[in-house]
Each structure stands twice: as structure tokens, then as C-alpha cells.
Amino acid sequence: MSAPFALGPARPVPLSGINPVAQLSAIAVLTVVLLVSGDLVTPSFVLAAELALLPAAGLTAPREVLRRIWPLLMSAAGVAWVNVAFGSLSGADAWLSGATWGIRVIALALPGILLVAATDPVRLADALTIHWRVSTRFAYGALAALRLVPLLASEWETIRLARRARGVDAGANPSAHVRLLASTAFALLVGAIRRGTRLATAMDARGFDSGVPRTNARGSVLRRRDTLFVLAAVVVCAAAVTLSVLLGAWHPVLA
Amino acid sequence: MGPSGVRLAGWGFRHATRRGWAVRDVDLEIEPGERVLLTGASGSGKSTLLRALAGLLPPESGDAAGRLTVDGGPPERRRHRVGMVFQDPDAQLVMTRSGDDVAFGLENIGMPPDRIWPAVDAAMHAVGFDLGRERPTAALSGGQKQRLVLAGALAPLPGLLVLDEPTAQLDPEGADLVRAAVERAVGDRSATLVVVDHDVESWRPLVDRVVELLPSGGVVEHDRRWIPPLLRFPVRRPAGSGDVLLSADRAGYTHRGSPAPALLPTDALLVGGRTLAITGPNGSGKSTLALLLAGLRAPTTGRVVAAPPLTAGLRSPARPPSRWRAAELVERIGTVFQQPEHQFLTGRVRDELSLGPLRSGTGSTTAARLADELLERLGLSGLAEANPFTLSGGQQRRLSVATALATRPRVLVLDEPTFGQDRDTWAELVALLAEQQDGERALCVVTHDAAVVAALADDVLHLGVRAAVR
């Protein structure tokens, strides 16, 4: 229905077969390496490996890929621009620094997009509570709240229309626009809290977090392929750093 | 563990934040396996009583009086024996897939995983939910969602099933679906049933007893053949048809990015002195049509045209209502939304009533006088300084109608004005609307409620369900 808010893939994609905690571990490995590296070669190599995973996350159509990553591209471009325009370097060095930052931002955030595209949030909550002992109150509470997000979009529209019906619109006045936006957002927030409270009561009525140890109907198993997936991430990082050192580009940021 | 017995002796409850008792002096005995309908006016404490039965009123939430036991013990210790269903299905579903949601309650009580799925299937079968475990919960209709919520409540095999107006937010088809599921599920008397609802007629075939909770305290036991007092219909003064004010001309609407239209091209005519009722099942586009007529959305096909009596005084009379400025719109077409709180913008009832006139350029003295007149007529004078959000559901409903009337619009569009109201509020609302049926004004009422149609409508536009989309 409202695709941008759809939770998880409509049907499993190859990457869904990797346990979410294995994906998160791999993301952690990449993140450490990307944060430490300050050159252009390392993030470029890692990014190439990530792009190779796009089809496995069901992101093959360029349109679909763009729909998922446009906010990321915008922020990467913004970061790169800030570095070129306001950095201490000038000329070719400034452009190199800008490109490095832009690619780093994309390489850091793309795994998160792959995770979201390939992972059912229910499986994620299952894996987090079973393998990493994340509190069930937190994991399933967040899950239930996530389900309400698509409802917020239609609620926003209703509140906006209801205000027009009361004779309230901003017309051509920009400051009135801002005030109207703020008050609509406040009304939305109040509504969300009320519904959230009702949801919490309903979950209590179903015995949620009542002190009884919770079981899990779906379970979550770690297989050999999950270990291999994390190892692959380590190998990619090692290869990226080795290549960077061999090319003489490596200069760690935190050194 | 068979069905549960319930005993209340001199029981009452006062919420920690309130001065008055929400419910008091209740003596009630419910035998194991019995089915009881609990009814009573808004504010008589029905929901509070149900929450207490489900063990959802911890001691810190208020003061309790008398005794209340489920299976001979305090309800806080019997929570695992009670299944509860509330009004709003979207505030009860937790999981993204149907089967996972039914399993949620079983996981919470620590049932071993290998026993969960057979229990889920049994509960789905018990309520007649046949769309399968994998069906996304977001893709269900309101009635199916509520059916699933019921399956979730039944899966742990409760001894007591309590339902708090489970059909109040559903269309008649959805409500029938839920009642059929309840009937099927408790047919073998494996659980005691307590239902709270205003609609005695519909639940009567399913229950053994009807108990009315009195706002002043205490309960009255009614015979099963008890017929609640008839709805008070307003006396309508015949008003001749006046001018055509607004028309929809093959107007249809499709949401951006949606493959199917929300409203197929439709004709409608709003005439001064006449009331048009728009009826039809959920998904037929009733509310969408109301938004088009109200000038809040522009049709994506066809058009909505305002006639000269309505466009008089506009800066650009040729524009369709959806392009009028809000201040111009509010003087000409008033709209009442289904949820009153969506429309409240101020912190005081009086300000709420004078807001529309002020926005459309009425002076502040005149606006204040209009507000006082409306307060007087609605019997809300005592609440002039109250915050609209703190009013009861029925009062909010009347206030939202009054805010739309404050600018004296020639057209009044209402979406489900009587939804979920008790009999007294129903009668007050319908009487208020009947007062507006003079020769000048056109009313348009979207409703599922056949009694509203009978009481008010001159013309009925029935929208069918689209064949392709369920």
C-alpha cells in the first residue's frame, strides 16, 4: 500500500537468509574500518563490495535502488560539498577530500539500507532478543510502534484537511506556514501518544512483559553461512586495507 | 481449567486523577460459562469495570471499593485467565503477519514453541479467520483485523473473555463478521463472556443476560427480552427545496501512487433545504466523496462545481471549492470529521466556537456573541472555559458540529456523526442536525447508521463496493 513505509521485503530475498545479527556484526566490522581509514581507496573498495550485494537484497531495478538511497546520496553530496567549499585544502586536494568523504558516507550507510531492504523487522527483533539478549520489552515494543508509522501518514493528511475545514491555512505567509506545520505536528504527536498508550494497554492485556520468561514461536538460528558472511566482511575489509597500503594511499585517521 | 466465575460485591473504582467515582456500588455475579452484555450510557464506567476484570487497574491507578474476584481470586493474579479485546484494531495488533500476532500472547505466557503453532491454528479456526498465517496484518479490513485480535485473545484458552465495544469502529459488515466470530468461539461455553456495547439488539441473540450499569451507581438486571427505550427521532419541519448549491459531476479520486481509485466517478447534488445521505460499505469511497464535496480535496477526474448562491462574494467565483482560501471555505461549506479531536485547535470551548467566525473576518464582539448563542443552544454553557480535549465523547461530537455551524455555512458535510455514540448522544446529535434543515441549508451525511438515514435524509446515494478490490 504505502510503499515507502512498508516493513521489510514483500517476499524473502537471498540476503534474508542471513541472520540479522550476522548482518549487524558485518556492519560493525565495516564501520570500524571505514571510520579508521582516511583515504579514498579503502571506502571505494568496500563500497564496490556492497554494491555487488544489491541484487541479493532484491534491489535490481535502478528505480527501486534510487527510491531507497536518494536521501543517502543527498547527504553524501552535502558532506562532500561542505568539504570542498569550506575545507582547509584547496585545488585538487580539496576535490579528493570531498570525494573521500562522500564515498565514506555512502559506504557507511549502504549496509543499513541493505539490512532494511532484506530483513523482516520481526526476524530482526527475534534475532536480537534470542542471540544478543536485547530486552523483549524494547525489541517488541519498538516493533509494535513501527507498525503504527504508516498510520501516521494518513493521520497527518486528515489533520491537515481538518484544519483547512476550520478556516485555518497559511496562505502566502511563510511564517504562518511554519506555525501551521508545527501545530499540525503537535496534534499528530498527541494522537500518536494516545494511540501508543492504548497499544501498550492492549499488549499488557495480552500478558506482555508480565515477568514470565517469554518463548519465541519462530526461533532464530545461526548457521554456518552466517559465520561465513561475517568472515567475508572481514576479508573484504582486509583486502581493502591491503590494497590501500600497497598503493601508498593508506593514512589512518585515528593514528 | 474451565470457564471462570466473576463476583462483584459493592465494588467501585475512582481513578487517581479524578474526584468522582467512575463506577460504584456494583453487585454482580456471573456464573462460569455465562454470557453477559453490559450496557449503559457513556460515562457509566463500563470500560473501567472491564479493565478491572482483566486485572489492568493496578492499585496505584486509583481507589477501589468493595470486592471483585475472578475465579475466587483478585484479578491481578488471574490475568493469564482473561482475554481482552478493545475497540481500535490498529492499537492492538503487534506483529506484521497474522499468525505471528496470534502467537504473540502465547509467547508471552511462555508456551513451548512446538505447541504454539497448533494453538494458533486452532484459535484462527475458532474465529473463522481463513486468510492464513502469512497474511500481512496491514492488508486486512477492519473486521478481519478485529477477528484476528479476537483469535489472539482466545489462543491462550482464557476462562473469561471480555470485549470492550469490539465493533464500535467497524462498518456493519465488519461488525457482523466479529459477532459471528464471537458466537463461534464461545459457542461451546468454554469461556465466560462479558461484552460491553451500546447495541443491545445486535448482541441479544448471543447473550444470556443484559446488565445495565447506571451512571449514578449500581446495576439493573434486564430480562433477555428487554428492549431499550426507542431512539428519540426529531420532529422535522418540512422545508421546500431551495437552490442547487453544490454538485459533483463524474467526480472521482485516486490517491497518488495507488493503482485503484478510492472513488469511482460519481454524481451528487446538494440542494438547499434537502439532506443527502451517502451510504455504502467500507472502501466504497464515501468519506472520499465527502472530502471532495467539502472542498478539501480536488477530484482527480470529473469536477465539483459550486453554484452562484454559494460562490457569491468570492474573489474568484470561477474556482472550484478545493481552491478557495480556507477563510472563504469555512463560511460556505462546513465539515465535521469522524474524530472530533482532529478538528480542535484551541484550549477553550468558547475559543473553539469563535475561531471560525474570526478566521472568516467576523468582528470579535459578533464572534463572541455567536459563540455564546451556540453554547446556550447546545447546553454547553457550563463548559465554556473547559478544554475541548477533556470533554466526554458525546460532548466533543456536539462541539465539533457546533464549530462547523458557527460560520453559518450554506452546506454542511458530516462524516459518520453518530459513530459509537450512546442513545442519548445519538438523539441530541440528530436533533441538532434536524434543526439545521431549514430551506436554506444543504446537509450531506456520510453514515452506516440506518436510523440516521431514516431520521434525516431526503435523498440517499448508495455507493457500491468496487468489484476488483476487496
Interface residues (C-beta under 8 A of the other chain):
Chain A: M1 A3 L7 G8 D120 P121 V122 Y140 L143 A144 R147 L148 P150 L151 T158 I159 L161 A162 R163 R164 A165 R166 G167 V168 D169 G171 S183 A187 G191 R195 R198 L199 T201 A202 M203 D204 A205 R206 G207 F208 D209 S210 V212 P213 R214 T215 N216 A217 R218 G219
Chain B: A54 L56 R79 H80 V82 G83 M84 F86 D88 D90 A91 Q92 L93 V94 M95 T96 R97 D100 A103 F104 G105 L106 E107 N108 I109 G110 M111 P112 P113 I116 W117 V120 T137 A138 A139 G152 A153 P156 G257 S258 L291 A294 L296 R297 R325 A326 A327 L329 V330 E331 G334 T335 F337 Q339 E341 H342 Q343 L345 L355 G356 R359 S360 T403 A404 T407
